């Protein structure tokens, strides 16, 4: 009885060790998977930061372009006003000479 009990205990120990090795292997796989995910997340985070900086630069460039457009529109309006005034002056200068 004592021998058989010892043998059963030994078999159970071997079974437990085998299960522990399996669990250890599964845990190591999970650790590797999580390390890979962390690496991917770190790369994605760097890309997001780069995009954030690039977006800020593009917004500044857009604001500058819009400001230049407004300035050009103002200058264009002033030039159109000047052209209209010059046309009026030319008409006024030309009309007396035609009437005489």
C-alpha angles and dihedrals in degrees: 000000000000092000092048092048089051091049091049091049090050091051091048090050091051090048091050091048090051091050090048091052089051092049090047090052091048091048091049090051089051091048090052091048092050092047090053091048091049090051091050091047091050091052091046090049090053090050091050091051091049090049090048091054092044090049091052090051091048091050090052090049090048092050090049091049092049090049091051090049091052090049091049091049091051091049090047091051091050091048091050089051091051091048090050090049092047090049089051091050091048091049091048091048093046098045098066091049091054093047094054 
